[in-house]
């Protein structure tokens, strides 16, 4: 049976979502009436700080490895709480799950992205190694999220991108289900697939929490 602490964490997530909806609306209004430097929302600050954590605490963290660490952070957190950490959506590409919004920001050198990172010239397609302009700030993360960040650091600190590709491609993973079983290429990986290994009653609770949060967000967009 699902632990009460996980339900409490999910409820906190709903409260957090409400706070972010309000603050994001304020930022959107400000951007419409000003010509200021692009403002980075709280959610994006959190995503960029997750990137900073992995750049600071793992070795050989090129773009390929980073994408997989972010996927594991988001997918494992979703399986526990019904929501991701970064808010990124991932597609199943040949070499694994890809956070398409981040990938586009790197490719296009988005202005808000460049406030946080430099992107030196790469020697190969997957050899892109971001350079952070700011230190990691833990204030954006809950205790659960910090524990998960540290767990991923301990598990994959010295792993290479190729080794992590083998991990995310394992039979039974969401990527494997989309790419190999469903034969779908370059499509979104449903976060719900992370629930496959949970007991049915836990799956139902997490799915219900996730659906309630999605409905809440839709009502305020």
C-alpha positions in Angstrom: 0.0 0.0 0.0 1.2 3.5 -0.8 2.8 5.3 2.1 1.0 8.3 3.7 4.2 10.3 3.2 3.9 9.9 -0.5 0.3 11.2 -0.5 1.4 14.1 1.7 4.2 14.9 -0.8 1.7 14.9 -3.6 -0.6 17.3 -1.7 2.4 19.6 -1.2 2.9 19.4 -4.9 -0.6 20.7 -5.5 0.0 23.6 -3.2 3.4 24.3 -5.0 1.6 24.2 -8.4 -0.9 26.9 -7.2 2.0 29.1 -6.1 3.8 28.6 -9.4 0.6 29.4 -11.4 0.3 32.8 -9.6 3.9 33.7 -9.9 4.1 32.7 -13.6 1.1 34.8 -14.5 2.8 37.8 -12.8 6.0 37.2 -14.9 4.0 36.8 -18.1 2.3 40.1 -17.5 5.6 41.8 -16.7 7.2 40.5 -19.9 4.3 41.8 -22.0 4.8 45.4 -20.8 8.6 45.6 -20.6 11.6 45.2 -22.8 13.7 43.8 -19.9 16.1 40.8 -20.1 14.2 37.6 -20.5 12.9 36.5 -17.1 13.4 32.9 -16.0 10.4 31.4 -14.3 10.6 29.5 -11.0 10.1 26.2 -12.9 12.9 26.9 -15.3 15.1 28.0 -12.4 14.5 24.6 -10.9 15.3 22.8 -14.1 18.5 24.8 -14.6 19.6 24.1 -11.1 19.0 20.4 -11.6 21.4 20.7 -14.5 23.9 22.6 -12.4 23.8 19.8 -9.8 24.7 17.1 -12.3 27.4 19.3 -13.9 29.0 19.9 -10.5 28.6 16.4 -8.9 29.1 13.9 -11.8 32.0 13.4 -14.1 32.0 13.0 -17.9 28.6 14.9 -17.9 28.2 15.7 -21.6 24.8 16.3 -23.2 24.1 12.6 -23.7 24.6 11.8 -20.0 22.8 14.9 -18.8 19.7 14.1 -20.7 19.5 10.7 -19.1 20.2 12.0 -15.6 17.4 14.5 -16.0 15.0 11.7 -17.3 15.8 9.5 -14.3 15.3 12.5 -11.9 11.9 13.3 -13.5 10.6 9.7 -14.1 11.6 8.4 -10.7 10.0 11.4 -8.9 6.9 11.0 -11.0 6.6 7.3 -10.0 6.6 8.5 -6.3 4.5 11.7 -6.5 2.7 12.0 -9.8 4.7 14.9 -11.0 8.1 15.6 -12.5 10.8 17.8 -11.0 11.8 19.9 -14.0 8.6 20.0 -15.9 10.3 18.8 -19.1 8.6 16.6 -21.6 10.8 13.8 -23.1 10.7 12.1 -26.5 12.0 8.7 -27.4 15.0 9.2 -29.7 17.4 6.6 -30.8 19.9 7.2 -28.1 17.3 7.5 -25.3 14.9 10.0 -23.7 15.5 13.6 -24.8 14.1 16.7 -23.0 13.0 18.4 -26.1 12.6 21.9 -24.6 16.1 21.8 -23.2 17.5 20.4 -26.4 16.0 23.2 -28.4 17.3 25.8 -26.0 20.8 24.4 -26.4 20.6 24.2 -30.2 19.1 27.7 -30.6 21.2 29.3 -27.7 18.0 30.7 -26.1 18.6 34.0 -24.3 17.3 32.8 -20.9 19.4 29.6 -21.2 22.5 31.6 -21.9 22.0 33.5 -18.7 22.9 30.3 -16.9 25.2 28.3 -19.3 27.8 28.6 -21.9 27.9 26.1 -24.7 31.5 25.7 -26.0 32.0 24.2 -29.5 31.6 20.5 -29.5 34.0 17.9 -31.0 31.2 15.5 -31.8 27.4 15.3 -31.9 27.1 14.1 -28.3 30.2 15.7 -26.9 28.5 19.0 -26.0 29.6 19.9 -22.4 27.7 22.8 -20.8 29.6 25.2 -18.6 27.5 26.7 -15.8 27.7 30.4 -15.1 26.1 30.0 -11.6 26.5 27.6 -8.7 23.8 25.1 -7.8 21.1 26.4 -5.4 19.3 23.8 -3.4 16.5 26.1 -2.2 14.4 25.2 -5.2 14.1 21.5 -4.2 12.1 19.6 -1.6 13.8 17.2 0.7 12.6 14.3 -1.4 14.0 15.9 -4.5 17.4 16.5 -2.9 17.6 12.9 -1.8 16.8 11.8 -5.3 19.5 14.1 -6.8 22.0 12.7 -4.3 20.9 9.1 -5.1 21.5 9.7 -8.8 24.9 11.2 -8.1 25.9 8.1 -6.1 24.6 5.7 -8.7 25.9 7.4 -11.9 28.7 9.7 -10.8 31.4 8.1 -13.0 29.1 6.5 -15.6 29.6 7.5 -19.2 26.8 8.6 -21.5 27.1 5.3 -23.4 26.8 3.4 -20.2 23.7 5.3 -19.2 22.2 4.7 -22.6 22.4 1.0 -21.8 20.6 1.7 -18.5 17.7 3.7 -20.0 17.3 1.2 -22.9 16.8 -1.8 -20.6 13.8 -4.0 -21.2 10.8 -2.8 -19.2 11.8 0.9 -19.2 9.5 3.5 -20.6 11.9 4.2 -23.5 12.0 0.5 -24.4 8.2 0.3 -24.3 7.8 3.3 -26.7 10.7 2.6 -29.0 10.9 -1.2 -29.1 7.5 -2.5 -28.2 5.2 0.2 -29.7 7.7 1.0 -32.5 7.1 4.7 -32.0 10.1 6.9 -32.9 10.6 10.5 -31.7 7.4 10.7 -29.9 6.6 11.8 -26.3 7.3 9.2 -23.6 4.2 9.2 -21.3 5.2 9.7 -17.7 2.5 7.2 -16.8 4.7 4.4 -18.2 7.0 4.9 -15.1 4.2 3.4 -13.0 4.3 -0.1 -14.7 6.3 -1.7 -12.0 4.2 -0.4 -9.1 1.4 -2.5 -7.5 -2.0 -1.8 -9.1 -3.4 0.1 -6.1 -0.3 2.4 -6.0 -0.6 3.0 -9.7 -4.2 4.1 -9.3 -3.4 6.5 -6.5 -0.4 8.1 -8.4 -2.4 8.3 -11.6 -5.3 10.0 -9.8 -3.0 12.6 -8.3 -1.4 13.3 -11.6 -4.7 13.7 -13.4 -6.0 16.1 -10.7 -2.9 18.2 -11.0 -3.2 18.2 -14.8 -6.8 19.4 -14.6 -5.8 22.1 -12.1 -3.1 23.4 -14.4 -5.4 23.4 -17.4 -8.0 25.4 -15.5 -5.6 28.3 -14.9 -3.9 28.6 -18.2 
